[in-house]
């Protein structure tokens, strides 16, 4: 996977150095054929410009307090009680995490990161922007960028439907991650619509 990621990052530079017009997408396969990553170069270029603009905005914001983050975590979510909660502001980035038990076989994990300030922007870049406009697939799971709530989100799911994740930005500064056990992508999108994170 590291080799694929490195090739993916190098591809636009190679094309620019050769002064050739890049294709709309580039697909890189792992040597064993078990993993495939597709990158939309046009979207990646547009997103890079947008990221620079977003970076300047995030760096000027003051991080929220842990109490403010906790207030964004509902006591119940889709009928499930909040079973655990934690929050910290390690290395300048505030984050909170809660787990909800829906039933014996289904639970949900909600994580919120405040991407304000220098440290928050670094997290935004690594956990969100670096993954957007990239698709990957293996025999057992897939990851893809989707349009969601007027922006972009990363959907990552096991093909057998056992686990699914949704990562998106809310309120222009909060990186939200929903992880569902025995929940599909559509369920996570519906749950995200019920959250008031801003």
C-alpha positions as a LaTeX table, in Angstrom:
\begin{tabular}{lrrr}
\hline
Residue & $x$ (\AA) & $y$ (\AA) & $z$ (\AA) \\
\hline
Unk1 & 0.00 & 0.00 & 0.00 \\
Unk2 & 2.91 & 2.40 & 0.76 \\
Unk3 & 4.29 & 1.79 & $-2.71$ \\
Unk4 & 0.91 & 2.51 & $-4.31$ \\
Unk5 & 0.51 & 5.69 & $-2.24$ \\
Unk6 & 3.98 & 6.90 & $-3.24$ \\
Unk7 & 3.26 & 6.23 & $-6.92$ \\
Unk8 & $-0.05$ & 8.02 & $-6.60$ \\
Unk9 & 1.64 & 11.13 & $-5.20$ \\
Unk10 & 4.40 & 11.03 & $-7.82$ \\
Unk11 & 2.13 & 10.58 & $-10.86$ \\
Unk12 & 1.03 & 14.24 & $-11.24$ \\
Unk13 & 4.65 & 15.42 & $-10.86$ \\
Unk14 & 5.89 & 13.00 & $-13.51$ \\
Unk15 & 3.19 & 14.11 & $-15.93$ \\
Unk16 & 3.97 & 17.77 & $-15.31$ \\
Unk17 & 7.71 & 17.21 & $-15.77$ \\
Unk18 & 7.09 & 15.58 & $-19.13$ \\
Unk19 & 4.96 & 18.59 & $-20.13$ \\
Unk20 & 2.18 & 16.29 & $-21.28$ \\
Unk21 & $-1.51$ & 16.72 & $-20.74$ \\
Unk22 & $-2.55$ & 14.43 & $-17.83$ \\
Unk23 & $-5.36$ & 11.96 & $-18.17$ \\
Unk24 & $-8.49$ & 12.48 & $-16.08$ \\
Unk25 & $-7.73$ & 9.47 & $-13.92$ \\
Unk26 & $-4.85$ & 7.21 & $-13.11$ \\
Unk27 & $-5.19$ & 3.66 & $-11.79$ \\
Unk28 & $-2.42$ & 1.85 & $-9.96$ \\
Unk29 & $-2.55$ & $-1.88$ & $-9.23$ \\
Unk30 & $-0.59$ & $-3.67$ & $-6.55$ \\
Unk31 & 1.85 & $-6.28$ & $-7.78$ \\
Unk32 & $-0.35$ & $-9.17$ & $-6.65$ \\
Unk33 & $-3.50$ & $-7.68$ & $-8.22$ \\
Unk34 & $-5.38$ & $-7.68$ & $-4.92$ \\
Unk35 & $-5.57$ & $-3.91$ & $-4.56$ \\
Unk36 & $-6.39$ & $-1.17$ & $-7.01$ \\
Unk37 & $-6.25$ & 2.60 & $-6.40$ \\
Unk38 & $-7.83$ & 5.12 & $-8.77$ \\
Unk39 & $-7.11$ & 8.86 & $-8.53$ \\
Unk40 & $-8.98$ & 11.60 & $-10.40$ \\
Unk41 & $-6.14$ & 13.99 & $-11.27$ \\
Unk42 & $-8.38$ & 16.92 & $-12.21$ \\
Unk43 & $-10.30$ & 16.69 & $-8.94$ \\
Unk44 & $-7.05$ & 16.30 & $-7.01$ \\
Unk45 & $-5.65$ & 19.47 & $-8.55$ \\
Unk46 & $-8.83$ & 21.44 & $-7.80$ \\
Unk47 & $-8.94$ & 20.03 & $-4.29$ \\
Unk48 & $-5.32$ & 21.07 & $-3.69$ \\
Unk49 & $-6.20$ & 24.70 & $-4.42$ \\
Unk50 & $-9.24$ & 24.44 & $-2.18$ \\
Unk51 & $-7.14$ & 22.86 & 0.56 \\
Unk52 & $-4.71$ & 25.77 & 0.58 \\
Unk53 & $-7.59$ & 28.17 & 1.01 \\
Unk54 & $-9.08$ & 26.02 & 3.76 \\
Unk55 & $-5.70$ & 25.75 & 5.49 \\
Unk56 & $-5.43$ & 29.50 & 5.89 \\
Unk57 & $-8.92$ & 29.63 & 7.40 \\
Unk58 & $-8.36$ & 26.73 & 9.83 \\
Unk59 & $-5.03$ & 28.07 & 11.07 \\
Unk60 & $-6.68$ & 31.32 & 12.23 \\
Unk61 & $-9.43$ & 29.65 & 14.29 \\
Unk62 & $-9.27$ & 29.10 & 18.05 \\
Unk63 & $-9.82$ & 25.46 & 19.10 \\
Unk64 & $-13.02$ & 24.71 & 21.01 \\
Unk65 & $-13.00$ & 23.44 & 24.59 \\
Unk66 & $-13.55$ & 19.81 & 25.51 \\
Unk67 & $-16.88$ & 20.77 & 27.09 \\
Unk68 & $-17.98$ & 22.24 & 23.76 \\
Unk69 & $-17.04$ & 19.02 & 21.99 \\
Unk70 & $-18.86$ & 16.91 & 24.56 \\
Unk71 & $-22.01$ & 18.95 & 23.98 \\
Unk72 & $-21.97$ & 17.76 & 20.34 \\
Unk73 & $-22.13$ & 14.11 & 21.46 \\
Unk74 & $-25.79$ & 13.14 & 21.96 \\
Unk75 & $-26.81$ & 10.98 & 24.93 \\
Unk76 & $-28.69$ & 8.69 & 22.53 \\
Unk77 & $-28.21$ & 8.06 & 18.84 \\
Unk78 & $-30.58$ & 6.03 & 16.65 \\
Unk79 & $-32.09$ & 4.54 & 19.80 \\
Unk80 & $-28.75$ & 3.52 & 21.27 \\
Unk81 & $-27.49$ & 4.83 & 24.61 \\
Unk82 & $-24.03$ & 6.35 & 24.88 \\
Unk83 & $-21.99$ & 3.61 & 26.57 \\
Unk84 & $-18.60$ & 5.29 & 26.76 \\
Unk85 & $-17.11$ & 8.71 & 26.26 \\
Unk86 & $-13.61$ & 10.21 & 26.22 \\
Unk87 & $-12.07$ & 13.53 & 25.24 \\
Unk88 & $-8.60$ & 15.02 & 25.15 \\
Unk89 & $-6.61$ & 17.83 & 23.61 \\
Unk90 & $-3.32$ & 16.10 & 22.98 \\
Unk91 & $-0.77$ & 17.96 & 20.83 \\
Unk92 & $-3.03$ & 20.98 & 20.36 \\
Unk93 & $-5.96$ & 19.17 & 18.73 \\
Unk94 & $-9.21$ & 18.64 & 20.64 \\
Unk95 & $-11.04$ & 15.38 & 20.04 \\
Unk96 & $-13.97$ & 13.52 & 21.56 \\
Unk97 & $-15.14$ & 9.96 & 21.06 \\
Unk98 & $-18.30$ & 8.11 & 22.10 \\
Unk99 & $-19.66$ & 4.61 & 21.58 \\
Unk100 & $-23.35$ & 3.77 & 21.24 \\
Unk101 & $-24.81$ & 0.31 & 21.63 \\
Unk102 & $-27.77$ & $-0.07$ & 19.28 \\
Unk103 & $-28.42$ & $-3.76$ & 20.01 \\
Unk104 & $-26.49$ & $-6.95$ & 20.80 \\
Unk105 & $-24.85$ & $-7.10$ & 17.38 \\
Unk106 & $-24.79$ & $-3.46$ & 16.29 \\
Unk107 & $-22.88$ & $-0.54$ & 17.73 \\
Unk108 & $-21.69$ & 2.83 & 16.54 \\
Unk109 & $-18.60$ & 4.90 & 17.27 \\
Unk110 & $-18.63$ & 8.67 & 16.81 \\
Unk111 & $-15.36$ & 10.63 & 16.79 \\
Unk112 & $-15.08$ & 14.40 & 16.38 \\
Unk113 & $-11.80$ & 16.28 & 15.84 \\
Unk114 & $-11.57$ & 20.06 & 15.93 \\
Unk115 & $-9.32$ & 21.01 & 13.01 \\
Unk116 & $-8.73$ & 24.59 & 14.21 \\
Unk117 & $-5.20$ & 25.96 & 14.58 \\
Unk118 & $-1.91$ & 24.67 & 13.20 \\
Unk119 & $-2.20$ & 21.22 & 14.78 \\
Unk120 & $-5.83$ & 20.85 & 13.75 \\
Unk121 & $-5.00$ & 21.72 & 10.17 \\
Unk122 & $-2.28$ & 19.06 & 10.14 \\
Unk123 & $-4.85$ & 16.50 & 11.23 \\
Unk124 & $-7.33$ & 17.72 & 8.59 \\
Unk125 & $-4.66$ & 17.32 & 5.93 \\
Unk126 & $-3.62$ & 13.83 & 7.03 \\
Unk127 & $-6.96$ & 12.23 & 7.96 \\
Unk128 & $-9.28$ & 13.87 & 5.43 \\
Unk129 & $-7.73$ & 15.76 & 2.55 \\
Unk130 & $-5.05$ & 13.16 & 1.89 \\
Unk131 & $-7.74$ & 10.53 & 1.32 \\
Unk132 & $-10.21$ & 12.52 & $-0.76$ \\
Unk133 & $-10.38$ & 11.93 & $-4.54$ \\
Unk134 & $-8.88$ & 8.48 & $-4.13$ \\
Unk135 & $-10.58$ & 5.12 & $-4.53$ \\
Unk136 & $-9.24$ & 1.75 & $-3.54$ \\
Unk137 & $-10.55$ & $-1.78$ & $-3.56$ \\
Unk138 & $-9.44$ & $-5.15$ & $-2.29$ \\
Unk139 & $-11.15$ & $-8.52$ & $-2.23$ \\
Unk140 & $-12.78$ & $-7.72$ & 1.09 \\
Unk141 & $-13.31$ & $-3.93$ & 1.25 \\
Unk142 & $-13.54$ & $-0.70$ & $-0.72$ \\
Unk143 & $-12.90$ & 3.00 & $-0.11$ \\
Unk144 & $-14.32$ & 5.76 & $-2.26$ \\
Unk145 & $-14.99$ & 9.49 & $-2.24$ \\
Unk146 & $-18.64$ & 10.46 & $-2.32$ \\
Unk147 & $-20.62$ & 13.70 & $-2.46$ \\
Unk148 & $-22.14$ & 14.30 & 0.96 \\
Unk149 & $-23.87$ & 17.26 & 2.63 \\
Unk150 & $-22.59$ & 19.73 & 0.05 \\
Unk151 & $-19.00$ & 18.50 & 0.33 \\
Unk152 & $-16.91$ & 15.37 & 0.05 \\
Unk153 & $-16.82$ & 12.34 & 2.31 \\
Unk154 & $-14.83$ & 9.14 & 2.45 \\
Unk155 & $-16.86$ & 5.93 & 2.53 \\
Unk156 & $-15.02$ & 2.77 & 3.55 \\
Unk157 & $-16.87$ & $-0.53$ & 3.91 \\
Unk158 & $-16.35$ & $-4.25$ & 4.19 \\
Unk159 & $-17.96$ & $-5.93$ & 1.21 \\
Unk160 & $-19.72$ & $-8.44$ & 3.44 \\
Unk161 & $-21.58$ & $-5.58$ & 5.17 \\
Unk162 & $-20.04$ & $-6.24$ & 8.58 \\
Unk163 & $-18.40$ & $-2.84$ & 9.12 \\
Unk164 & $-18.60$ & 0.56 & 7.49 \\
Unk165 & $-17.00$ & 3.98 & 8.07 \\
Unk166 & $-17.94$ & 7.50 & 6.98 \\
Unk167 & $-15.53$ & 10.44 & 7.33 \\
Unk168 & $-16.62$ & 13.99 & 6.52 \\
Unk169 & $-16.23$ & 17.63 & 7.57 \\
Unk170 & $-19.03$ & 19.42 & 9.42 \\
Unk171 & $-19.35$ & 23.06 & 10.39 \\
Unk172 & $-16.36$ & 23.97 & 8.18 \\
Unk173 & $-13.92$ & 22.80 & 10.90 \\
Unk174 & $-14.92$ & 19.52 & 12.54 \\
Unk175 & $-13.68$ & 16.23 & 11.14 \\
Unk176 & $-16.36$ & 13.63 & 11.91 \\
Unk177 & $-15.84$ & 9.87 & 11.77 \\
Unk178 & $-18.69$ & 7.40 & 12.11 \\
Unk179 & $-17.86$ & 3.70 & 12.41 \\
Unk180 & $-20.69$ & 1.19 & 12.42 \\
Unk181 & $-20.57$ & $-2.49$ & 13.23 \\
Unk182 & $-23.21$ & $-4.33$ & 11.18 \\
Unk183 & $-24.27$ & $-1.03$ & 9.61 \\
Unk184 & $-24.20$ & $-0.12$ & 5.94 \\
Unk185 & $-23.14$ & 3.13 & 4.30 \\
Unk186 & $-26.71$ & 4.40 & 3.88 \\
Unk187 & $-27.40$ & 3.95 & 7.60 \\
Unk188 & $-24.29$ & 5.95 & 8.48 \\
Unk189 & $-25.31$ & 8.75 & 6.11 \\
Unk190 & $-28.75$ & 8.90 & 7.72 \\
Unk191 & $-27.20$ & 9.01 & 11.19 \\
Unk192 & $-24.81$ & 11.79 & 10.13 \\
Unk193 & $-27.84$ & 13.80 & 9.05 \\
Unk194 & $-29.19$ & 13.64 & 12.60 \\
Unk195 & $-26.05$ & 15.08 & 14.19 \\
Unk196 & $-25.71$ & 18.74 & 15.06 \\
Unk197 & $-21.98$ & 19.35 & 14.79 \\
Unk198 & $-21.04$ & 22.97 & 14.13 \\
\hline
\end{tabular}
